[in-house]
Amino acid sequence: ERLDAYSSLDRDGLARDDIELIEVVVNCPMLRDGLILVDTPGVNEKAAQTRRAVQAIARADLVLFVLDARQLLTTGERALALDWLGTELGKPVVLVVNFMNRMEEMEKRDVRQRLDHWCQGNPRPCLGRSWFEANALGALAHAVGRGPAPADHFDALRSALSGCSGPARRDLQRQSRRCQLLAELRQLRQQNRSVLERIHADGAAEEEKRQAQCHDLQALA
């Protein structure tokens, strides 16, 4: 109940400007080996919200990209997952698909086929598979004793995260840090190019003004 007063989202579901983050510490076996889970706000909805998500992703070793099965991989999500996260940042990306329980069996088959097709061009999955199904509402109902455990991949995902330790985790961290540094170098090069282009443009404009002044002086002479 106390956390409700410090919710990081406002009534419209957007990130509040007066709260940067909320840190919750729990005694969970999955977290005892130094694993930290960061739940970021959505991107492309508000500038400050996107900034927080981008900063968290830049520091992360692995990105769990949560999707709505009812609106699977929109154009913006594909651009984010493929172009930015996977290619530009080079972050390992694992898809977590929620709301599969809200779909008919034929729709579920279609979604799974699309996920498999999308993941074919990706590198070897770092958690044993490229995507996991999740029934968040069913898991919550089960946790409070109001329903059976949902038939999804939550336990498999939890086991995969718990098992990502030792050399496997170090390899993941090295890969993520290396890709992050390369992305930052690309950004710096782009900024340098932009500065040089502005300098050249300013120099050309000044030279044009000087030539015009010389022409005016010659006309007066």
N, C-alpha and C positions, 0 to 999 in steps of 0.2 A: 504493500500500500504506500510506503514511503517513496518507492521508486516512481510511482505514478506522478508525483509532484515534480519529478525531474525528468520526465519523458523528453527524449531528444527530438520528438516530432510534435508539430503543432496540430490543431484540429483538422487541417487540410492534408495531413500526412506528410508535410514537408519538414525539413530539419530546422529547428529553432536556432536563431542567431546567438542567443545568450548562453547556450550550452555547447561546448566543444565535444565532449565525450563523457560517457558514464562507464566507470570501471567496476566490474562485479567479480569478486573472488569466491570460488566455490571449491569444496573438497570433492573432486571428481577424479577417479583413477586415470581417465584419458588425459588429464591436464597435469599429472604429477611429474611428467618427464620434461616439463618446460614448454609444452604446447600452449600457444595463446591463440584464441579465436577472436577475431575482430569482425563485428557485424556492422557493415557500413550502410549509410543511407543510399537510396537509389541515385543514379546519375542522370544527367540531362533534364532534371526537374527544377533545379534551383542552383544558382552559381555557387553559393557557399556550400550547398549539399554536395555538388559534384566535386568541389575542391577537397572536401574531407575524404570522400571516397577515393579520389586519385592519390592523395597523400598516403592513405592506409594501404592501397594496392602497391604503391611504390616500395613500401617497406616489407611487404608480405613475401613469403617464400612460395606460397601456393594460393591460388585464387579458386574458391568455390563459387561458381557463377550460378546464382539461383534464378530459375526460370519458371514461368507460369505455363503449364502444359496447354492451357486453353488459348494462349497467344504465343506459341512457341517460336523463338528466334525471329523476332521482328527485324526489319532492315537495320534499325539502330543497334539492336543487340548483336546481330551478325557483324556489323562494323566494329563494335566494341570488342567482341570476343575474338574475332579473326584478325582484324587489322591492327588494333591497338594493343590488346592484352597479349595475343599470341605472337604477333609479328614485330610490332614496334618495341614493346617492352620485353617480349620473350618470356613472359611469365607462364609457368605451368598452369593450365586451366582445366578444372574438372567441373562438368555441368551437374547441377542438382535440380531435378525437375519436380516441382510441387504440383498439387491439384490433379494428379493422375486419377485419383479416386472419384473425381467429379465427371469423368468421361465414360462414354460407352466403350465396349470392348473393341469395336471396329476402329473407333477413334484412337484408342490406346495403341493398337497395332500400327496405325499410320504414324503416330508420334514416335514410336520406337524405331520404325524404319527410317524416319527423317533424322533422328538422332544418330543412328548407326551410319547413315550416309554422310552426315556432317562431320562425324568423327573419323572417317576413313583417311582424310588427308592430314590428320593431326599426328604429332609424334607419339611414340609409345606412351600409353597412359602411366602416370606416375603412381597411381593408387590401385593399380591392377585393372582398372576399367576407366573409360572416358566419361561415363555419366551414371548417375544414380537416381532412382526414383525415391521421392519422399512424400509422406502423407502427414504434414505437420499437425493438422487438426486432429487426426486420428491418434497421433502420438501423444498429444496433450490430453485427449480424453482418456487414453489408457493410463497415463501417468497419474491422473487424479481418480482412477478407479471407476471410470464411466464407460468403459468399452474395452474390447480385446485389442491386443497389439496389432497394428496394421501390417498387412503383407506388402512391405516395401523393402528398400535397400538400406534403411537407416542403420541397422546393426552392422551390415557389411561396410558402410561408410565409416562408422565409428571404429570398427576393428582396423580398417585400413589406415585411419589417422593415428590410432594408437600404435600400430605397427611401424609407422614411419619414424624410425629412430636409428641411432647409430650411424653407420656409413650411408644408409639410404637417405637419412635426413641431411647429413653433411653434403652429399652430392646434390641434393635438391637446393640447399642453401647456396652452394657455390654457383650452380647454374643460374639461380635467380639473381644473385649479386652481380655476376658477370654481365648478364643481359641488362640489368638495371644500369650499370656503368656505361655500357655501350649506348643505351638509349639516351643517357644524359650527355654523352659526348656528341651524339647526333644532334641533340637539341642545341648544344653550345655551338656546334659548327653552323647550324642554321641561323642562330642569333648573330654569329660573326659575319655570315654572308649578308644578312639584312643590314648590319651596321655599315659594312663596306659599300653596299649598294647605295645607302643613304649618303655616305661620304662622297661617293662618285657623283651622285645626282646633285648634291650641294656644290661640289667643285665645278661641275658643268654649268650650273646656274650662275655661279660667281664669274666664271670665265665669259659667259654670254653677256653679263652685265658690264664686265670690263671692256669687252669688245665694243659694246654699244657706247660706253663713255668715250673710248678712243675715237670712235667715229664722230661723235658730237664735237669733241675738241678739234678734230681735223676740219670739220665743217666750219667752226668758228674761226680757225686760222685762215 
